[in-house]
Amino acid sequence: MVLDVGAWDNSMTINTPGQSGNPESPHYRDLFPKWVKGQYVPLVYSRQAVEAATETVITLTPAP
């Protein structure tokens, strides 16, 4: 993880083997090739950057 405290949206990270802990998810192993090559992915913080990078939104609703 490389944090840019002067411009948070410039921060970078890598999580191997992937972002998901679910073996059925396409994101379970997707970061491994980047990790092997010493590459990083963006770690965005601002609402604008997060919304621009969002692929999926999951809405959790409590049971009645």
C-alpha positions in Angstrom: 0.0 0.0 0.0 1.3 3.4 -1.0 -0.6 6.3 0.4 -0.4 9.9 -0.9 -1.6 11.9 2.1 -1.5 15.1 0.0 -3.8 13.7 -2.7 -5.6 10.6 -1.3 -6.9 9.6 -4.7 -3.4 9.0 -6.0 -2.9 6.2 -3.4 -2.2 2.7 -4.7 -2.5 -0.8 -3.2 -2.4 -4.5 -4.0 -4.1 -7.4 -2.3 -3.1 -10.9 -3.3 -4.6 -13.1 -4.6 -7.6 -10.8 -5.1 -10.1 -8.5 -3.4 -12.7 -11.2 -2.7 -12.5 -14.0 -0.1 -15.2 -15.9 -2.1 -13.6 -18.6 -4.4 -16.6 -18.3 -6.7 -16.1 -14.5 -7.3 -14.3 -13.2 -10.4 -12.3 -11.0 -8.0 -11.0 -14.0 -5.9 -7.7 -14.3 -8.0 -7.8 -11.2 -10.2 -5.0 -9.3 -8.5 -2.5 -12.1 -8.4 -1.0 -11.4 -11.9 -0.4 -7.7 -10.9 1.1 -8.7 -7.5 3.6 -11.1 -9.2 4.8 -8.2 -11.5 5.0 -5.7 -8.5 2.1 -3.7 -9.9 -0.6 -1.8 -7.9 -4.2 -0.8 -8.4 -5.7 2.6 -7.4 -7.0 3.0 -3.9 -9.5 5.9 -4.2 -10.9 7.9 -1.4 -13.1 10.8 -2.6 -16.7 10.2 -3.3 -16.2 11.3 -6.9 -13.3 8.9 -7.5 -15.1 6.0 -5.7 -18.3 6.6 -7.8 -16.2 6.7 -11.0 -14.5 3.4 -10.1 -17.6 1.6 -8.9 -18.4 -1.6 -10.8 -21.2 -3.0 -8.6 -23.4 -1.7 -5.8 -24.8 -4.1 -3.3 -27.6 -2.8 -1.1 -27.9 -4.7 2.3 -31.3 -4.5 3.9 -31.9 -5.8 7.5 -34.5 -8.5 8.0 -37.7 -7.3 9.6 
